[in-house]
Amino acid sequence: MSHRITGPSDYYNRKLIRDLWKTKRRIWRNISKKLSNSRRLRVEANLYRINNKTKKDDVIVIPGKVLGNGDLTHKLTISCLDCSESAKKKIEQSGSKLLSIDELLEQNPTGKNVKIFY
């Protein structure tokens, strides 16, 4: 019987999951669990949904991909695993910031005022 590795096969995703888990903070561990799920269970968020469910100057983490359907009408800080090209352009046009999850973890290791977007 052989040992079968489950979870993401990408080295950087596995490293991110380990780093998030090692923080021992509830918010980062929740994101780590969400990222370690299979790819079909990951979040795919359109900009119109993000716009409707957030307020000005929110900091959100999307454990998945941001898609470019819709527009943003207020400034946000968005951290995600992946982002489409059209979503990147629209985020920059609205004056919002787009970060990777690694960068947000370095800037805010405690996870205060960070919301997980499901």
C-alpha positions as CSV (number, residue, x, y, z in Angstrom):
1,M,0.0,0.0,0.0
2,S,1.5,3.3,-1.1
3,H,1.1,6.7,0.5
4,R,-0.9,8.9,-1.7
5,I,-0.5,12.7,-1.3
6,T,-3.7,14.7,-1.3
7,G,-4.3,18.4,-1.6
8,P,-2.6,20.9,-3.9
9,S,0.3,19.7,-6.0
10,D,1.7,23.1,-6.6
11,Y,4.8,23.7,-4.4
12,Y,3.9,27.4,-3.7
13,N,0.4,26.6,-2.6
14,R,1.5,23.9,-0.3
15,K,4.1,26.3,1.2
16,L,1.5,29.0,1.6
17,I,-0.9,26.5,3.4
18,R,1.9,25.5,5.8
19,D,2.9,29.1,6.5
20,L,-0.7,30.1,7.2
21,W,-1.2,27.1,9.5
22,K,2.0,27.9,11.5
23,T,0.7,31.3,12.5
24,K,-1.7,29.7,15.0
25,R,-4.2,32.5,14.3
26,R,-7.8,31.4,13.7
27,I,-8.3,33.5,10.6
28,W,-5.1,32.3,8.9
29,R,-5.9,28.7,9.8
30,N,-9.4,29.0,8.3
31,I,-7.9,30.2,5.1
32,S,-5.3,27.4,5.2
33,K,-8.1,24.8,5.5
34,K,-10.0,26.4,2.7
35,L,-6.9,26.4,0.4
36,S,-6.1,22.8,1.2
37,N,-9.5,21.6,-0.2
38,S,-9.8,20.3,-3.7
39,R,-9.7,22.9,-6.5
40,R,-13.4,22.4,-7.4
41,L,-14.3,23.6,-3.8
42,R,-12.3,26.8,-4.1
43,V,-14.1,30.2,-4.1
44,E,-14.6,32.0,-7.4
45,A,-15.8,35.5,-6.7
46,N,-17.0,38.0,-9.3
47,L,-16.4,41.7,-8.8
48,Y,-20.1,42.5,-8.6
49,R,-20.5,40.2,-5.6
50,I,-17.4,41.6,-3.9
51,N,-18.8,45.1,-4.5
52,N,-22.2,44.2,-3.0
53,K,-20.9,42.5,0.1
54,T,-18.1,44.9,1.1
55,K,-17.8,48.5,2.4
56,K,-15.2,51.2,1.7
57,D,-11.7,50.4,3.0
58,D,-12.4,46.8,3.8
59,V,-9.6,44.2,3.7
60,I,-10.7,40.9,2.3
61,V,-9.1,37.6,1.6
62,I,-10.5,35.4,-1.1
63,P,-9.2,31.8,-0.9
64,G,-9.6,31.3,-4.6
65,K,-9.9,33.3,-7.8
66,V,-11.3,36.8,-8.5
67,L,-13.2,37.0,-11.8
68,G,-13.8,40.2,-13.7
69,N,-17.6,40.2,-14.1
70,G,-18.9,43.5,-12.7
71,D,-17.3,46.7,-11.4
72,L,-16.0,48.0,-8.0
73,T,-17.4,51.4,-6.9
74,H,-15.3,51.8,-3.7
75,K,-11.7,51.2,-2.6
76,L,-10.7,47.9,-1.1
77,T,-7.7,45.8,-0.3
78,I,-8.2,42.4,-2.0
79,S,-5.9,39.5,-1.3
80,C,-6.4,36.3,-3.4
81,L,-4.8,33.2,-4.6
82,D,-5.4,34.1,-8.3
83,C,-6.9,36.9,-10.3
84,S,-8.1,37.2,-13.9
85,E,-6.5,39.9,-16.2
86,S,-9.8,41.7,-16.6
87,A,-10.4,41.7,-12.8
88,K,-6.8,43.1,-12.3
89,K,-7.6,46.0,-14.6
90,K,-10.9,46.8,-13.0
91,I,-9.4,46.7,-9.5
92,E,-6.6,49.1,-10.5
93,Q,-9.1,51.4,-12.1
94,S,-11.2,51.6,-9.0
95,G,-8.2,52.6,-6.9
96,S,-8.2,49.4,-4.9
97,K,-5.1,47.4,-4.0
98,L,-4.5,43.8,-5.1
99,L,-2.2,41.7,-2.9
100,S,-1.2,38.1,-2.8
101,I,-2.1,36.2,0.4
102,D,1.6,36.0,1.3
103,E,2.0,39.8,1.2
104,L,-1.1,40.3,3.3
105,L,0.2,37.8,5.9
106,E,3.5,39.7,6.1
107,Q,1.7,43.1,6.4
108,N,-0.9,41.9,8.9
109,P,0.4,38.7,10.8
110,T,-2.3,39.0,13.5
111,G,-5.2,39.2,10.9
112,K,-7.0,42.1,12.5
113,N,-9.8,43.7,10.5
114,V,-9.4,41.0,7.7
115,K,-12.5,39.4,6.4
116,I,-12.7,36.1,4.6
117,F,-14.9,36.2,1.5
118,Y,-16.7,33.0,0.7
